[in-house]
Amino acid sequence: MESCSIDNKGMFQARINELSMLRDNWDYEGAKPIHATVCRQAKALIVRLSENILKSLVVFPNVDGTLLFDVRSNNSHSTIFVCDNFFSYILKKKSGDNEVVSGCSWDKDSDVKAMISKIEDSLS
């Protein structure tokens, strides 16, 4: 593993830690704090992402206590909805071949691998 990759993963782990500190009503419009389980799932996902995905990744808090992972390239735009017991994602490709996948289980490794693979493929 490249040291750059370790640094990027650490940077995203720190970002998730920072977002975990958000308190109730952090947007002054009723937003919920980020759930601890969501943070654990997000950190576990960061470890699995390639450098190619990490270099295009931005992590946002969502008002419902979840996190959004946004990955953009010239060819595609992916959004991963990191929830406590499941994840969903939207993959929009420049070619118009879009995909929406919802209710995937963190416990089902094949779901996580499939999502990572599809996002990785869309970046090229």
MARTORPA-697116 format. One record per residue (C-alpha): residue number from 1; residue in three letters; x negated, y, z negated. Coordinates in steps of 0.05 Angstrom, whole numbers, plus 5000, padded with zeros to 4 digits. Layout:
residues N
<r><pos>NUM</pos><code>Ala</code><east>X</east><north>Y</north><up>Z</up></r>
...
This chain:
residues 124
<r><pos>1</pos><code>Met</code><east>5000</east><north>5000</north><up>5000</up></r>
<r><pos>2</pos><code>Glu</code><east>4974</east><north>5068</north><up>5019</up></r>
<r><pos>3</pos><code>Ser</code><east>4959</east><north>5118</north><up>4964</up></r>
<r><pos>4</pos><code>Cys</code><east>5001</east><north>5170</north><up>5001</up></r>
<r><pos>5</pos><code>Ser</code><east>5060</east><north>5123</north><up>4995</up></r>
<r><pos>6</pos><code>Ile</code><east>5049</east><north>5115</north><up>4920</up></r>
<r><pos>7</pos><code>Asp</code><east>5046</east><north>5191</north><up>4913</up></r>
<r><pos>8</pos><code>Asn</code><east>5111</east><north>5199</north><up>4953</up></r>
<r><pos>9</pos><code>Lys</code><east>5146</east><north>5145</north><up>4913</up></r>
<r><pos>10</pos><code>Gly</code><east>5123</east><north>5179</north><up>4848</up></r>
<r><pos>11</pos><code>Met</code><east>5148</east><north>5246</north><up>4874</up></r>
<r><pos>12</pos><code>Phe</code><east>5217</east><north>5216</north><up>4887</up></r>
<r><pos>13</pos><code>Gln</code><east>5218</east><north>5181</north><up>4820</up></r>
<r><pos>14</pos><code>Ala</code><east>5204</east><north>5249</north><up>4788</up></r>
<r><pos>15</pos><code>Arg</code><east>5260</east><north>5281</north><up>4829</up></r>
<r><pos>16</pos><code>Ile</code><east>5309</east><north>5228</north><up>4804</up></r>
<r><pos>17</pos><code>Asn</code><east>5285</east><north>5239</north><up>4732</up></r>
<r><pos>18</pos><code>Glu</code><east>5298</east><north>5314</north><up>4742</up></r>
<r><pos>19</pos><code>Leu</code><east>5368</east><north>5301</north><up>4769</up></r>
<r><pos>20</pos><code>Ser</code><east>5383</east><north>5255</north><up>4711</up></r>
<r><pos>21</pos><code>Met</code><east>5379</east><north>5316</north><up>4666</up></r>
<r><pos>22</pos><code>Leu</code><east>5438</east><north>5350</north><up>4698</up></r>
<r><pos>23</pos><code>Arg</code><east>5494</east><north>5360</north><up>4648</up></r>
<r><pos>24</pos><code>Asp</code><east>5569</east><north>5360</north><up>4655</up></r>
<r><pos>25</pos><code>Asn</code><east>5594</east><north>5417</north><up>4699</up></r>
<r><pos>26</pos><code>Trp</code><east>5524</east><north>5429</north><up>4728</up></r>
<r><pos>27</pos><code>Asp</code><east>5554</east><north>5463</north><up>4789</up></r>
<r><pos>28</pos><code>Tyr</code><east>5602</east><north>5505</north><up>4747</up></r>
<r><pos>29</pos><code>Glu</code><east>5659</east><north>5471</north><up>4785</up></r>
<r><pos>30</pos><code>Gly</code><east>5667</east><north>5408</north><up>4744</up></r>
<r><pos>31</pos><code>Ala</code><east>5610</east><north>5364</north><up>4771</up></r>
<r><pos>32</pos><code>Lys</code><east>5594</east><north>5303</north><up>4729</up></r>
<r><pos>33</pos><code>Pro</code><east>5524</east><north>5286</north><up>4704</up></r>
<r><pos>34</pos><code>Ile</code><east>5486</east><north>5233</north><up>4743</up></r>
<r><pos>35</pos><code>His</code><east>5499</east><north>5165</north><up>4712</up></r>
<r><pos>36</pos><code>Ala</code><east>5438</east><north>5129</north><up>4682</up></r>
<r><pos>37</pos><code>Thr</code><east>5455</east><north>5066</north><up>4723</up></r>
<r><pos>38</pos><code>Val</code><east>5455</east><north>5107</north><up>4787</up></r>
<r><pos>39</pos><code>Cys</code><east>5385</east><north>5133</north><up>4769</up></r>
<r><pos>40</pos><code>Arg</code><east>5360</east><north>5062</north><up>4757</up></r>
<r><pos>41</pos><code>Gln</code><east>5389</east><north>5039</north><up>4824</up></r>
<r><pos>42</pos><code>Ala</code><east>5359</east><north>5099</north><up>4860</up></r>
<r><pos>43</pos><code>Lys</code><east>5290</east><north>5087</north><up>4831</up></r>
<r><pos>44</pos><code>Ala</code><east>5293</east><north>5014</north><up>4850</up></r>
<r><pos>45</pos><code>Leu</code><east>5312</east><north>5033</north><up>4921</up></r>
<r><pos>46</pos><code>Ile</code><east>5255</east><north>5084</north><up>4926</up></r>
<r><pos>47</pos><code>Val</code><east>5204</east><north>5029</north><up>4911</up></r>
<r><pos>48</pos><code>Arg</code><east>5231</east><north>4989</north><up>4970</up></r>
<r><pos>49</pos><code>Leu</code><east>5231</east><north>5045</north><up>5022</up></r>
<r><pos>50</pos><code>Ser</code><east>5176</east><north>5050</north><up>5074</up></r>
<r><pos>51</pos><code>Glu</code><east>5131</east><north>5111</north><up>5082</up></r>
<r><pos>52</pos><code>Asn</code><east>5167</east><north>5124</north><up>5148</up></r>
<r><pos>53</pos><code>Ile</code><east>5234</east><north>5132</north><up>5112</up></r>
<r><pos>54</pos><code>Leu</code><east>5203</east><north>5169</north><up>5052</up></r>
<r><pos>55</pos><code>Lys</code><east>5173</east><north>5223</north><up>5096</up></r>
<r><pos>56</pos><code>Ser</code><east>5243</east><north>5242</north><up>5120</up></r>
<r><pos>57</pos><code>Leu</code><east>5280</east><north>5232</north><up>5054</up></r>
<r><pos>58</pos><code>Val</code><east>5315</east><north>5285</north><up>5013</up></r>
<r><pos>59</pos><code>Val</code><east>5352</east><north>5267</north><up>4948</up></r>
<r><pos>60</pos><code>Phe</code><east>5413</east><north>5306</north><up>4926</up></r>
<r><pos>61</pos><code>Pro</code><east>5460</east><north>5301</north><up>4867</up></r>
<r><pos>62</pos><code>Asn</code><east>5533</east><north>5289</north><up>4882</up></r>
<r><pos>63</pos><code>Val</code><east>5589</east><north>5321</north><up>4842</up></r>
<r><pos>64</pos><code>Asp</code><east>5618</east><north>5252</north><up>4823</up></r>
<r><pos>65</pos><code>Gly</code><east>5556</east><north>5231</north><up>4783</up></r>
<r><pos>66</pos><code>Thr</code><east>5522</east><north>5194</north><up>4841</up></r>
<r><pos>67</pos><code>Leu</code><east>5462</east><north>5209</north><up>4885</up></r>
<r><pos>68</pos><code>Leu</code><east>5457</east><north>5221</north><up>4960</up></r>
<r><pos>69</pos><code>Phe</code><east>5395</east><north>5200</north><up>4999</up></r>
<r><pos>70</pos><code>Asp</code><east>5391</east><north>5238</north><up>5065</up></r>
<r><pos>71</pos><code>Val</code><east>5344</east><north>5214</north><up>5120</up></r>
<r><pos>72</pos><code>Arg</code><east>5338</east><north>5254</north><up>5185</up></r>
<r><pos>73</pos><code>Ser</code><east>5298</east><north>5247</north><up>5248</up></r>
<r><pos>74</pos><code>Asn</code><east>5304</east><north>5271</north><up>5319</up></r>
<r><pos>75</pos><code>Asn</code><east>5342</east><north>5207</north><up>5336</up></r>
<r><pos>76</pos><code>Ser</code><east>5386</east><north>5196</north><up>5275</up></r>
<r><pos>77</pos><code>His</code><east>5417</east><north>5220</north><up>5210</up></r>
<r><pos>78</pos><code>Ser</code><east>5430</east><north>5171</north><up>5153</up></r>
<r><pos>79</pos><code>Thr</code><east>5463</east><north>5184</north><up>5086</up></r>
<r><pos>80</pos><code>Ile</code><east>5460</east><north>5133</north><up>5031</up></r>
<r><pos>81</pos><code>Phe</code><east>5510</east><north>5139</north><up>4974</up></r>
<r><pos>82</pos><code>Val</code><east>5476</east><north>5111</north><up>4912</up></r>
<r><pos>83</pos><code>Cys</code><east>5529</east><north>5090</north><up>4862</up></r>
<r><pos>84</pos><code>Asp</code><east>5522</east><north>5049</north><up>4798</up></r>
<r><pos>85</pos><code>Asn</code><east>5548</east><north>4981</north><up>4821</up></r>
<r><pos>86</pos><code>Phe</code><east>5547</east><north>4989</north><up>4897</up></r>
<r><pos>87</pos><code>Phe</code><east>5520</east><north>5032</north><up>4954</up></r>
<r><pos>88</pos><code>Ser</code><east>5548</east><north>5055</north><up>5020</up></r>
<r><pos>89</pos><code>Tyr</code><east>5515</east><north>5088</north><up>5080</up></r>
<r><pos>90</pos><code>Ile</code><east>5529</east><north>5125</north><up>5144</up></r>
<r><pos>91</pos><code>Leu</code><east>5482</east><north>5119</north><up>5202</up></r>
<r><pos>92</pos><code>Lys</code><east>5492</east><north>5169</north><up>5259</up></r>
<r><pos>93</pos><code>Lys</code><east>5449</east><north>5159</north><up>5320</up></r>
<r><pos>94</pos><code>Lys</code><east>5436</east><north>5209</north><up>5375</up></r>
<r><pos>95</pos><code>Ser</code><east>5457</east><north>5154</north><up>5424</up></r>
<r><pos>96</pos><code>Gly</code><east>5527</east><north>5156</north><up>5393</up></r>
<r><pos>97</pos><code>Asp</code><east>5520</east><north>5085</north><up>5365</up></r>
<r><pos>98</pos><code>Asn</code><east>5544</east><north>5103</north><up>5294</up></r>
<r><pos>99</pos><code>Glu</code><east>5556</east><north>5057</north><up>5235</up></r>
<r><pos>100</pos><code>Val</code><east>5592</east><north>5065</north><up>5169</up></r>
<r><pos>101</pos><code>Val</code><east>5581</east><north>5011</north><up>5117</up></r>
<r><pos>102</pos><code>Ser</code><east>5615</east><north>5015</north><up>5049</up></r>
<r><pos>103</pos><code>Gly</code><east>5618</east><north>4976</north><up>4984</up></r>
<r><pos>104</pos><code>Cys</code><east>5551</east><north>4940</north><up>4991</up></r>
<r><pos>105</pos><code>Ser</code><east>5526</east><north>4904</north><up>4929</up></r>
<r><pos>106</pos><code>Trp</code><east>5460</east><north>4921</north><up>4896</up></r>
<r><pos>107</pos><code>Asp</code><east>5459</east><north>4848</north><up>4872</up></r>
<r><pos>108</pos><code>Lys</code><east>5460</east><north>4823</north><up>4944</up></r>
<r><pos>109</pos><code>Asp</code><east>5389</east><north>4831</north><up>4968</up></r>
<r><pos>110</pos><code>Ser</code><east>5410</east><north>4819</north><up>5040</up></r>
<r><pos>111</pos><code>Asp</code><east>5454</east><north>4881</north><up>5037</up></r>
<r><pos>112</pos><code>Val</code><east>5396</east><north>4924</north><up>5014</up></r>
<r><pos>113</pos><code>Lys</code><east>5348</east><north>4895</north><up>5065</up></r>
<r><pos>114</pos><code>Ala</code><east>5397</east><north>4904</north><up>5122</up></r>
<r><pos>115</pos><code>Met</code><east>5409</east><north>4977</north><up>5104</up></r>
<r><pos>116</pos><code>Ile</code><east>5334</east><north>4992</north><up>5099</up></r>
<r><pos>117</pos><code>Ser</code><east>5321</east><north>4956</north><up>5165</up></r>
<r><pos>118</pos><code>Lys</code><east>5376</east><north>4993</north><up>5202</up></r>
<r><pos>119</pos><code>Ile</code><east>5351</east><north>5061</north><up>5177</up></r>
<r><pos>120</pos><code>Glu</code><east>5279</east><north>5043</north><up>5194</up></r>
<r><pos>121</pos><code>Asp</code><east>5299</east><north>5022</north><up>5264</up></r>
<r><pos>122</pos><code>Ser</code><east>5339</east><north>5085</north><up>5275</up></r>
<r><pos>123</pos><code>Leu</code><east>5279</east><north>5129</north><up>5260</up></r>
<r><pos>124</pos><code>Ser</code><east>5240</east><north>5104</north><up>5320</up></r>
